[in-house]
Amino acid sequence: MVDDTRSMDQPPINLWSNDDHATGYLDRADTIPHRSEGEAALLEWIPRRPARVLDLGSGDGRLLRRVVEAAAPREAVALDFSAVMLDRLRTRFAGSADVAIVAHDLEQPLPPELGTFDAIVSCFAIHHLTDARKRTLYGEVFTRLRPGGVFCNLDHVASPTAALHRDFLGTMNVRPEDEDPSNKLVDVFDQLRWLREQGFVDVDCHWKWRELALLAGRRPGQDQHADH
């Protein structure tokens, strides 16, 4: 795991409420290497025509659009807290009556009124949360999945060594001193263990390129079907 030198006396940093920070990410988001490959791997685990799908930290809705096009859910919910991202979501899904957009900060417990889902997805969002909140969120996701439902998290994870982390930053054209201080990276193995501890089964890393990884698991129970 990458050495974390943040002071324990300092509060966690999250710059994603800053409009300039969010816009800067969107300007380069489509150039992230191998991103489409990770998204395609995620889509393999989404059931066809699920009743309901939830996207945690939807950003501008790029992943949710791919999920909607590939799986045709009867209802999709996009959740984000950034004003910039919410505006982009409303623009992307304007006129889509089957997509609901909810303003919510993942630092807070998932709203009970969201209900339950056949699939819950996330892309490059959960790594901004503290480790304690990541683990709690995984538990909340488990309780919001219907039996047989799947959770797929395509996210930024920690490299096993500082040298590999520097190599990854180089592939992203990011200098170490310019790395996003909002990142709170955890290695794949710890997160897979956290998912299992929450009750998920069939937990695995199904795709990985350097520090980008697809982690997934199911809630035990009857598989979800198109007409469920």
N, C-alpha and C positions, 0 to 999 in steps of 0.2 A: 504494500500500500504506500502511496505517496506520503511523505512526511508532512504533517500539517503543523505549520509553525504559527498559526493564528493564536493570539493570546487568549487564555481562558478567561481573562478579565474583561474582554471586549465582547459586546453583543454580536451575534451573527450578522453578516452583511448580506443584504438582498437589494440589488439595484433595479429590480424589474418593475418597480413602481415609477421609475424615472422614464419619461417619454423618450428622451434621446437615446437612452440605453436600449429600450425595446425596439425603436426604429432602426438603430444601428445593427441590431441582430437580424431584423427582417431583411435589411439590405444585402446581407451575405448568406442568409439561411439556405437558399437554394444552391449554394456553391459548396456546401459541406460534403466532403468526399464520401462516396458510397452510401449517402443517406437513402437514396431510392432503393438500394439493395436491402437495407435494414427494414424499410417500410414494407417492401414486398414480402420479406420473411414474416413480418407481423401479420400481414393480411392472410397468410396461410392458416392462421389459428383462429380467425374470426368465423363463426358459423354463418351459413347462408341464411338470409332473411331473419335475423334475430329480431325479437320484439323491441328490445331497447339496448342502446349502446351509449356509454358515457366516455367522454374524452377529458382527462384531467390535465389542466394547463394547456389548453387547446392552441394557444398562440394565434396565428392568423387562420387556423383551420385547415392547413395543408393536409395533415394526416387524416383528420375526420372526413375531408372531402374524398380521399382515397378509400376510406372505409365505407362511406355511403355508396360510392360508385361500385365497389366490389361486392359488398354484402347486402346492400339494399335493406337496411333495418327499417322497421315501421316507424321508429322514433329514435332520434339521436339527441344527446345533450352535450353541448360544448361549455366547458367551465374554465374561466380565467379571471384574473383580477386587474390586469394591466389595461388602462384606458385605451392605449394604442391597439392592443390585441383585440379588445372588445369591439372597437370600431371596425377593425379588419374583418372580424367574424361576422358582424352585422352586414357588411358589404358583400362578403363572399356568399353568405347564405340568405341574402335578401330574396324574399319570395318563396323560400323553402319552408313550408308549413310543418314539415316533419323534423325540423332541427330547432331545438330550443337553446338559447344562449343565456347562461347564468353567470353573474358576476360573483366570484368567490375566491378568497385567498386560501391556498392549500395549507398555509400555516394554521388555519382554523379547522375544526372538525367538519366533515362533510355534512351539509344540511340534511336533516331527516326527511324533508319534503322531496328530496330527489327520488326516493323510492329505490327499487331494485332493478338489476340489469342482467342481460345475458352475456354481455362483454363489456369490460372496462379497459380502456387503452390510455397510454400516455406517451409523449415523445419529448425528450430533452427538457423536462420540467422538474421531476422529482429530485434531481441532484442538487437543486437549489435549497432544499429543505435541510434542517439539521438532522443528524442521524436519528435522534430520538423521535423526531416527527416523522421521518421516513417509516420507521418501524410501526408507529401508531397508525399512520395512514394505510399501511399494508393491511393492518387489522380491520380498519374501516372498510377498505375495498372488499375484503373477504366477506364481511357481513352484508355488503350491498350487492353481492353476486347471487343470482339464483343458483340452485343446485345444478352442477355441471357447467356453470358459467366460467369464462376464461378471463384472466388478467394478463395483459401484454404491456410491458414497459420497455420501450426503446429509449435508452438513456445514455448519458455520459458517466462512465465508471472510472475508478482509479486504476492506474497502471501498477504492476507489482514492484517497480523500481523507479527511482527518480530519473534515471537515464532514459527509460522508456517513456516517461512522461514528457521529458524534454523533446524526445523524438516526435511524439504525437503533436506537441505544440508546433514543431517545425512544419509538419504536414499541413497544419492549419494556418500557417503564416502568422503565428502569434508569438511574440517575444515573451519570455517568462515574466518579465516585469509588467506586461500588459494583460496577463491572464485575468479573467473575470473573477473578482473577489467574491462574487455570489456563489461560486462553485463550492460544493461540499461533497467531494468525491469519495465513494466507498467501492471496494473491490467487488467483483462478481460473486465470489464465494460467500462472503458475509451476507450479501443481499439474498442469495438463494436460500441460505440458512434461515434468515428472517422470514421469508415467505413460508417455508416449511413450518416454522414455529407458529405461524398464524393459522395453520391448518390447510394450506394449499397442498395439492398433490400434483404429480406429473411436472414438478418444478425443474426447470432447466434453463440454460443459456442456449438459445436456438440459433443465434447469429452473433458474430463479433468481428469487428475490425478495429484493432488498436483499442482506443478508449470508448468506442461506441459499441453497445451491446443490447441484445434483445433478451430480456428476462421474462419468463412466463410461467403461469401455473393455473390450475383449475380448482374450483370449489367442488368437493366430492358430491356425487349425486347423479341423478338422471341427466343424460346429455340433452342439450337444448336442440330443438329441431325447428325447421322453418315455420311450422304452423303452431308452435308451442304458445 
